[in-house]
Amino acid sequence: SGFGMTLRERFMEYVERKMTPRFVSILLSDAEGMLHAEEVDQIRNDISSMLNRKLVSLLDCLARDDKASWFKQLQIVAPNGYQLNYVENLQQLYHDLTLEHVRSVREDSLDQICKLILQTPELKREISKLVASLTTLDEDDHD
C-alpha cells in the first residue's frame, strides 16, 4: 500500500485507520461501563471526526511550516518558549520525513508525530473537555 500517495495522504490514512480509533478507545474506556452501547458509538463518532479533522489540520500546519496557524488552531494567543519549541520540534520531525521517499516512511515515524501532536497540552485539554461534555450523564435522560 502507499503507492503514489503523498506524505499527507499517508498521514491521513494512518490517522483514520489506526491513530484515532486506538486513541478514542482509550479515551472512552471509562465511559463505556456507564453508557448505553449506542451512546458510546455516537460519542466515538463525534470524537473521532473531531480528532481526524484536528490532526489533519495540525499536520497541514507542520507541512506548511505555518506556526501562526498552529497556534491559532490551538487557541494560543501569545506562545511561550515551551510552545514554540514544541511546534518547532514537530516541524523538524515532519520535515525530516519529507526528505525520505514517501513509500519508505515507516509507520512508527507517522505514529511518533501523531502521538506528539496528541500530547500537545492545549489539544489534550480540548479533547478532555469534549469527552467530558459528551460523556456527562444527564440525569433527565435516564428516568
C-alpha positions as CSV (number, residue, x, y, z in Angstrom):
1,S,0.0,0.0,0.0
2,G,1.0,3.6,-0.2
3,F,1.9,3.5,-3.9
4,G,1.7,7.0,-5.3
5,M,0.5,8.5,-2.1
6,T,1.7,11.8,-0.8
7,L,3.1,12.1,2.7
8,R,-0.1,14.0,3.7
9,E,-2.3,11.2,2.3
10,R,-0.2,8.6,4.2
11,F,-0.7,10.6,7.4
12,M,-4.5,10.9,6.8
13,E,-4.8,7.2,6.1
14,Y,-2.8,6.4,9.2
15,V,-4.8,8.8,11.4
16,E,-8.1,7.4,10.3
17,R,-7.2,3.7,10.2
18,K,-5.1,3.4,13.3
19,M,-4.4,6.5,15.4
20,T,-7.8,7.9,16.0
21,P,-9.6,4.5,16.7
22,R,-6.9,3.5,19.2
23,F,-6.8,6.8,20.9
24,V,-10.6,7.1,21.1
25,S,-10.9,3.6,22.6
26,I,-8.5,4.6,25.4
27,L,-10.4,7.9,25.9
28,L,-13.7,6.1,26.2
29,S,-12.6,3.1,28.3
30,D,-14.0,4.7,31.4
31,A,-17.3,5.9,30.0
32,E,-18.2,2.6,28.3
33,G,-19.3,1.0,31.6
34,M,-21.7,3.9,32.3
35,L,-23.4,4.5,29.0
36,H,-25.5,2.5,26.5
37,A,-23.7,1.0,23.6
38,E,-25.4,3.3,21.1
39,E,-24.4,6.3,23.1
40,V,-20.9,5.2,23.1
41,D,-21.0,4.7,19.4
42,Q,-22.3,8.2,18.9
43,I,-19.7,9.7,21.2
44,R,-17.0,7.6,19.4
45,N,-18.1,9.0,16.1
46,D,-18.2,12.6,17.4
47,I,-14.8,12.4,19.0
48,S,-13.3,10.6,16.0
49,S,-14.4,13.1,13.5
50,M,-13.2,16.0,15.6
51,L,-9.8,14.3,16.1
52,N,-9.4,13.4,12.5
53,R,-10.1,17.0,11.5
54,K,-7.8,18.4,14.1
55,L,-4.9,16.1,13.5
56,V,-5.0,16.6,9.7
57,S,-5.2,20.4,10.1
58,L,-2.4,20.5,12.6
59,L,-0.3,18.2,10.3
60,D,-1.1,20.7,7.5
61,C,0.3,23.5,9.6
62,L,3.5,21.4,10.1
63,A,3.8,20.7,6.4
64,R,3.5,24.4,5.6
65,D,5.8,25.5,8.3
66,D,2.9,27.6,9.5
67,K,3.4,28.3,13.2
68,A,0.8,31.1,13.2
69,S,-2.0,28.7,12.1
70,W,-0.8,26.0,14.5
71,F,-1.1,28.4,17.4
72,K,-4.5,29.7,16.1
73,Q,-5.8,26.1,15.8
74,L,-4.9,25.5,19.4
75,Q,-6.2,28.9,20.6
76,I,-2.7,30.0,21.8
77,V,-2.7,33.8,21.7
78,A,0.9,34.5,23.0
79,P,3.0,31.4,22.6
80,N,5.7,30.9,25.3
81,G,9.1,29.3,24.8
82,Y,7.8,25.8,25.5
83,Q,5.0,26.1,23.0
84,L,7.4,27.5,20.4
85,N,9.9,24.7,20.9
86,Y,7.2,22.1,20.8
87,V,5.9,23.1,17.4
88,E,9.5,23.7,16.0
89,N,10.5,20.2,17.1
90,L,7.4,18.8,15.3
91,Q,8.1,20.8,12.2
92,Q,11.6,19.4,12.2
93,L,10.4,15.8,12.5
94,Y,7.9,16.4,9.8
95,H,10.5,18.0,7.5
96,D,12.8,15.0,8.1
97,L,10.1,12.7,6.8
98,T,9.7,14.8,3.6
99,L,13.3,14.0,2.8
100,E,12.5,10.3,2.6
101,H,10.7,8.6,-0.2
102,V,7.0,8.6,0.8
103,R,6.8,4.8,0.5
104,S,9.9,4.3,2.7
105,V,8.5,6.4,5.5
106,R,7.9,3.9,8.3
107,E,4.7,3.7,10.2
108,D,6.3,4.3,13.5
109,S,7.5,7.6,12.2
110,L,3.9,8.6,11.4
111,D,3.0,7.3,14.8
112,Q,5.6,9.3,16.6
113,I,4.5,12.6,15.1
114,C,0.7,11.9,15.6
115,K,1.4,11.0,19.2
116,L,3.3,14.2,19.8
117,I,0.5,16.2,18.3
118,L,-2.0,14.4,20.5
119,Q,0.2,15.1,23.5
120,T,0.2,18.9,22.8
121,P,-1.2,20.2,26.2
122,E,-3.7,22.5,24.6
123,L,-5.1,19.8,22.3
124,K,-5.2,17.4,25.3
125,R,-7.3,19.9,27.2
126,E,-9.6,20.5,24.3
127,I,-10.1,16.7,23.9
128,S,-10.7,16.2,27.6
129,K,-13.4,18.9,27.6
130,L,-15.1,17.4,24.6
131,V,-15.1,13.9,26.2
132,A,-16.4,15.3,29.5
133,S,-19.2,17.2,27.8
134,L,-20.2,14.2,25.7
135,T,-20.0,11.6,28.5
136,T,-21.5,13.6,31.3
137,L,-24.6,11.7,32.4
138,D,-27.6,14.0,32.1
139,E,-30.0,12.7,34.8
140,D,-33.1,13.9,32.9
141,D,-32.4,11.4,30.1
142,H,-32.4,8.4,32.4
143,D,-35.8,8.4,34.1
